[in-house]
Amino acid sequence: MAHQYKTRGVCSRNISFDIVDGKVTGVHFDGGCNGNTQGVARLVEGMPVEDAIRRMEGIQCGFKGTSCPDQLAKALKQALTEQE
């Protein structure tokens, strides 16, 4: 099941991804810093969801209080909650 998450406080507008057998797959950011968001997407591909959340949660971009990786962590947490 594909997930969509509307970001808040960052340059990207939306994150789409899937969770297959407890692992993150198919991450795509709409907007944001293209190189950075592609890098994050590739780094988490196939990673267990809990590991991805632990590694990205709380990362900040400048003075925004969040970042694209942090928003992905929030999106993954939300998806886990919805699956329960």
C-alpha positions as CSV (number, residue, x, y, z in Angstrom):
1,M,0.0,0.0,0.0
2,A,1.5,3.3,-1.0
3,H,1.6,6.1,1.5
4,Q,1.4,9.9,1.0
5,Y,2.5,12.5,3.5
6,K,2.0,16.2,3.2
7,T,5.1,17.8,4.7
8,R,5.2,20.8,7.0
9,G,7.9,23.4,7.5
10,V,10.2,22.2,4.7
11,C,10.8,22.9,1.0
12,S,9.4,19.6,-0.2
13,R,5.6,19.5,-0.5
14,N,4.9,15.8,-0.3
15,I,6.5,12.4,0.4
16,S,5.3,9.2,-1.1
17,F,6.7,5.8,0.0
18,D,5.7,2.2,0.7
19,I,6.4,-0.2,3.5
20,V,7.0,-3.9,2.4
21,D,7.7,-6.5,4.9
22,G,8.7,-3.9,7.5
23,K,11.1,-2.1,5.1
24,V,11.0,1.3,3.5
25,T,10.8,1.3,-0.3
26,G,9.9,3.6,-3.2
27,V,10.6,6.9,-1.4
28,H,9.9,10.0,-3.5
29,F,9.9,13.6,-2.4
30,D,8.0,16.3,-4.4
31,G,10.1,19.4,-4.3
32,G,12.9,20.1,-1.9
33,C,16.6,20.0,-2.6
34,N,16.7,17.4,-5.4
35,G,20.2,16.0,-4.6
36,N,19.5,15.7,-0.9
37,T,16.1,14.2,-1.2
38,Q,17.3,11.6,-3.8
39,G,20.2,10.8,-1.4
40,V,17.9,10.3,1.5
41,A,15.5,8.1,-0.6
42,R,18.3,5.9,-1.8
43,L,19.9,5.6,1.7
44,V,16.7,4.4,3.3
45,E,15.7,2.0,0.5
46,G,15.3,-1.5,2.0
47,M,16.0,-0.2,5.5
48,P,13.8,-1.5,8.4
49,V,11.3,1.2,9.2
50,E,12.3,1.5,12.8
51,D,15.9,2.0,11.9
52,A,15.1,4.7,9.3
53,I,13.0,6.5,11.9
54,R,15.7,6.3,14.6
55,R,18.4,7.7,12.2
56,M,16.4,10.6,10.7
57,E,14.1,11.7,13.5
58,G,15.1,15.2,14.9
59,I,17.4,16.2,12.1
60,Q,17.0,20.0,11.5
61,C,17.5,22.1,8.4
62,G,18.8,25.5,9.5
63,F,16.4,27.1,11.9
64,K,13.3,25.4,10.6
65,G,13.0,22.9,13.5
66,T,12.6,20.1,11.0
67,S,14.0,18.8,7.8
68,C,13.1,16.5,4.9
69,P,14.6,13.5,6.6
70,D,12.8,14.4,9.8
71,Q,9.5,14.8,7.9
72,L,10.1,11.3,6.4
73,A,10.6,9.9,9.9
74,K,7.2,11.5,10.9
75,A,5.6,10.1,7.8
76,L,6.9,6.6,8.6
77,K,5.7,6.8,12.2
78,Q,2.3,7.9,11.0
79,A,2.2,4.9,8.5
80,L,3.1,2.5,11.3
81,T,0.3,3.9,13.4
82,E,-2.2,3.5,10.6
83,Q,-1.2,-0.1,10.0
84,E,-2.0,-1.1,13.6
